[in-house]
Every structure is written in C-alpha cells, then in structure tokens.
Amino acid sequence: MKGGTSRCGLQSFLWCSSVQRPVKFALVGAIGVVVQLAALEALTGLGLHYLLATGVAVEAAVLHNFMWHQRFTWRDRGGSRLAETGIRLLRFHLSNGALSILGSLLLMRWFVGQFGMNVLVANLLTIAACSVGNFLASDRWVFLSPVQAAAKE
C-alpha cells in the first residue's frame, strides 16, 4: 500500500479492499434475484397480475438483501443494535426499496405492457437497471459507520 491506495494482485483481485464490497453486494444481489424471480413466478402462477406480483416479489428480495447486506456486505460498519437496524431498514426501504419497486414497476409496465416481453426476462432487465443506484445509496446513506453517521448529523 503506497500513498493511501491499495494494489491488488491478480490472485486476490476479488477480495481486494477496493472491490470487495461491490463483489459482496453483487453476490447478495444475485441470491436476491433468485428470491425475486421465484416469488414472481409463484405469484404470477397463482394468477396474480404481473405488476402486483412484481411489487410483492421485489419487497421479498429487498428484505432478503437488507438482512444479508447488514450481516455480510457492510458488516464492518457496525450497527447491530435494534434501533440502528431499524433506522437502516427504514433508509434501505426509502432508497433501495423505493428505487427497486418504482423502477421495476415502471420498467415492467414498459417492457411487458408495451413490448410484450417475457415477465422473467423483463424483470432481470429491471434488476440490472436499478442495481448501480442501489449500491450507491446503500454505501453512501444506508450502511454508514457510526463515525460517518455522527459526522452527517
């Protein structure tokens, strides 16, 4: 480490400090995609309208992802007390949840309603479209370290 930056060898690239968090975020997100698609498939299979099913499926994935981001992706930033977790969950819903649900509903309406795209394929596209914004909101606002949170107050 020289001058405050870290250099990663090829072997340890995925766990280098500069890419570790985005890799963890993507891993949790990939599992969340499975949760979301399974819920969407089950709900539409039960006859629920694709937009209502999308909203419920996204919420299932949001709750899943929050729990794993708290315990895995941003574990180093503390905040395991009930009050801190509640504040983070509220922030997660206001940012990631809102972006994911609104973005998914709008894009699903466009992809499926306008273009007749397959519901699951359209859902994968909406997830990809929302993921960058979700990472930035999580890293910069939701999962602040106690020091960062105190500095923002």
C-alpha positions as CSV (number, residue, x, y, z in Angstrom):
1,M,0.0,0.0,0.0
2,K,1.5,3.3,-1.1
3,G,0.1,6.7,-0.8
4,G,-3.2,5.6,0.7
5,T,-4.1,3.3,-2.3
6,S,-4.0,-0.4,-2.4
7,R,-2.8,-2.5,-5.3
8,C,-4.3,-5.9,-5.8
9,G,-2.5,-8.9,-7.2
10,L,-4.3,-10.9,-9.8
11,Q,-4.9,-13.8,-7.4
12,S,-6.6,-11.7,-4.7
13,F,-8.4,-9.2,-7.0
14,L,-11.9,-10.2,-6.0
15,W,-11.1,-9.7,-2.3
16,C,-9.1,-6.5,-2.7
17,S,-10.3,-3.8,-0.5
18,S,-11.3,-1.6,-3.4
19,V,-13.6,-4.2,-5.0
20,Q,-14.6,-6.4,-2.0
21,R,-17.7,-4.5,-1.1
22,P,-19.1,-4.4,-4.7
23,V,-18.4,-8.1,-5.1
24,K,-20.2,-8.9,-1.9
25,F,-23.1,-6.6,-3.0
26,A,-23.3,-8.4,-6.3
27,L,-23.3,-11.8,-4.6
28,V,-26.1,-10.9,-2.2
29,G,-27.9,-9.3,-5.1
30,A,-27.6,-12.4,-7.2
31,I,-29.2,-14.5,-4.5
32,G,-31.9,-11.8,-4.1
33,V,-32.5,-12.1,-7.9
34,V,-33.3,-15.8,-7.3
35,V,-35.6,-14.9,-4.4
36,Q,-37.4,-12.2,-6.5
37,L,-37.8,-14.4,-9.7
38,A,-39.0,-17.4,-7.6
39,A,-41.6,-15.2,-5.9
40,L,-42.6,-13.6,-9.2
41,E,-43.0,-16.9,-10.9
42,A,-45.0,-18.3,-8.0
43,L,-47.3,-15.3,-7.7
44,T,-48.0,-15.0,-11.4
45,G,-48.5,-18.8,-11.5
46,L,-51.2,-18.3,-8.9
47,G,-52.9,-15.8,-11.2
48,L,-51.8,-12.5,-9.6
49,H,-51.4,-9.7,-12.1
50,Y,-47.8,-9.3,-13.2
51,L,-47.5,-5.7,-11.7
52,L,-48.9,-6.7,-8.3
53,A,-46.7,-9.8,-8.3
54,T,-43.7,-7.7,-9.2
55,G,-44.2,-5.4,-6.3
56,V,-44.6,-8.2,-3.8
57,A,-41.6,-10.1,-5.3
58,V,-39.4,-7.0,-5.1
59,E,-40.3,-6.5,-1.5
60,A,-39.3,-10.1,-0.7
61,A,-36.0,-9.5,-2.3
62,V,-35.5,-6.1,-0.6
63,L,-36.0,-7.7,2.8
64,H,-33.7,-10.6,2.0
65,N,-31.0,-8.3,0.6
66,F,-31.2,-5.9,3.6
67,M,-30.6,-8.8,6.1
68,W,-27.6,-10.1,4.2
69,H,-26.1,-6.6,3.5
70,Q,-26.3,-5.8,7.2
71,R,-24.7,-9.1,8.2
72,F,-22.2,-9.6,5.3
73,T,-21.7,-6.7,2.8
74,W,-21.5,-3.9,5.4
75,R,-20.7,-6.0,8.5
76,D,-17.7,-3.9,9.2
77,R,-19.7,-0.7,9.7
78,G,-21.3,-1.8,12.9
79,G,-24.9,-1.0,13.8
80,S,-26.3,-4.3,15.1
81,R,-28.4,-2.8,17.8
82,L,-32.1,-2.9,17.3
83,A,-32.5,0.9,16.9
84,E,-29.6,1.2,14.4
85,T,-31.0,-1.8,12.4
86,G,-34.5,-0.2,12.4
87,I,-33.1,3.1,11.1
88,R,-31.0,1.3,8.4
89,L,-34.1,-0.8,7.4
90,L,-36.1,2.4,7.0
91,R,-33.3,4.0,5.0
92,F,-33.0,0.9,2.9
93,H,-36.7,0.9,2.1
94,L,-36.6,4.6,1.3
95,S,-33.7,4.2,-1.1
96,N,-33.2,0.7,-2.4
97,G,-36.8,-0.4,-1.8
98,A,-38.3,2.7,-3.4
99,L,-35.8,2.6,-6.4
100,S,-36.3,-1.1,-6.9
101,I,-40.1,-1.1,-6.6
102,L,-40.8,2.1,-8.6
103,G,-38.1,1.3,-11.1
104,S,-39.3,-2.3,-11.5
105,L,-43.0,-1.3,-11.8
106,L,-42.3,1.4,-14.4
107,L,-39.9,-0.7,-16.4
108,M,-42.0,-3.8,-16.2
109,R,-45.0,-1.9,-17.4
110,W,-42.9,-0.7,-20.3
111,F,-41.1,-4.0,-21.2
112,V,-44.1,-6.3,-20.7
113,G,-47.1,-3.9,-21.3
114,Q,-45.7,-2.1,-24.3
115,F,-43.3,-4.6,-25.8
116,G,-44.9,-7.9,-24.8
117,M,-41.6,-9.1,-23.3
118,N,-41.5,-12.3,-21.1
119,V,-42.1,-11.3,-17.5
120,L,-39.0,-13.0,-16.1
121,V,-36.7,-11.6,-18.8
122,A,-38.1,-8.2,-18.3
123,N,-37.7,-8.5,-14.5
124,L,-34.0,-9.3,-15.0
125,L,-33.5,-6.2,-17.1
126,T,-35.2,-4.0,-14.4
127,I,-33.0,-5.5,-11.7
128,A,-29.8,-4.7,-13.7
129,A,-31.1,-1.2,-14.3
130,C,-31.7,-0.5,-10.6
131,S,-28.6,-2.2,-9.2
132,V,-26.0,0.6,-9.5
133,G,-28.2,3.2,-7.8
134,N,-29.0,0.7,-5.1
135,F,-25.3,0.1,-4.4
136,L,-24.5,3.8,-4.2
137,A,-27.5,4.5,-1.9
138,S,-26.5,1.6,0.4
139,D,-22.9,2.6,0.6
140,R,-23.3,6.3,1.0
141,W,-26.5,6.6,3.1
142,V,-27.9,3.3,4.5
143,F,-24.9,1.5,5.9
144,L,-22.9,4.3,7.4
145,S,-20.4,3.5,10.0
146,P,-21.1,5.1,13.4
147,V,-18.3,7.7,12.7
148,Q,-19.9,8.6,9.3
149,A,-23.4,8.8,10.8
150,A,-22.2,11.1,13.6
151,A,-20.4,13.3,11.0
152,K,-23.6,13.7,9.0
153,E,-25.7,14.7,12.0
